[in-house]
């Protein structure tokens, strides 16, 4: 169990230990007050992190509209959409801030339609249980500072990728149960793509595990602080593989083949309407945000700065560590938005060639490179022979 957000906020507050007993002492025995306090704090932390991720997802959608659609493709709406409330409020919304609200209201006003000949049980369960739910469970495993984390299990991000692996299952079930050939083909495309790119993704992460001998976000970030430089610089090939594979895992350009609207209408999302369609798109951005979070800790040192700058302050001032993570997170996301605005979609055969003939051999060579350095120059990664 990690050191949580509310543990930090409540440290030194002498009145806090007395509040919960005062409220619940007539109801429960004294020996149960401690576990109830822990449950309340963990629940508050989970809610806080979930709100944090949802707010950042909304900002991510807005920022991508601004950079990709608005600036790179010169679409007027995402940049200038506005409600004029007169001289006082007239310039408040000149940055397209109301675009997401307009989209939200539009999708919620639409009817939730289930195809008449669809297999309704897997159509509902497959989508909500395997596509929407897993990403929202991951909040407890994401650190918000050098030590601020609800749970820091030994398996760490392996548990995150285990939950991620449910996503293609849900996509395939949703596409198959829609009773629509475009949805079915899109579901199969998505499953093939994710399975293909999970291999180089895990191989790129394996190089980090070899060096740090840990699956913990906190420990991996500390190891990079000890090395003075992040792994993105020490093992750049692994970082590039991670970026490319994560792009394919989140079905973003140039790997958005499962929902290629030119030939598949909207792929596995074809029969999703209203609220369902909005949730499917929001989940895609949510997964990208979590993937960027993982990349920041695995390759950019988490809250730590290069050359151990302000290390003591980062470990003691939790707000500073949180702000550093936030800045790195949005730089990471900006790179993905930049790629989307710059590259065209690849063909399905090119997609498989890039994964199986390009990234996987490159990831194996990267691991060989890491192993050779650890054998012949162990001090490079701080390994003690």
Buried (B, 14 or more C-beta within 10 A) or exposed (E): EBBBBBBBBBEEEEEBEEEBBEEBEEEEEEEEBEEBBEEEBBEBBBEBBBEBBBEBBBBBBBBBBBBBBBEBEEBEEBBEBBEEEEEEEEEEBEBBBBBBBEBBEEBEEEEEEBBEEBBEEBBBBBBBBBBBBBBBBBBBBBBBBBBBBBBBBEEBBBBBBEBBBBBBBBBBBBBBBBBBEBBBBBBBBBBBBBEBBBBBBBBBBBBBBBBBEBBBBBBBBBBBBEBBEBBBBBBEBBBBBBBBBBBBBBBBBBBBBBBBEEEBBBBBBBBBBBBBBBBBBBBBBBBBBBBBBBBBBBBBBBBBBBEEEBBEEBBEBBEBBBBBBBEBBBEBBBEBBEBBBEEEBBEBEBBBEBBBEBBBEBBEEBBEBBEEBBEEEEEEBEBEE
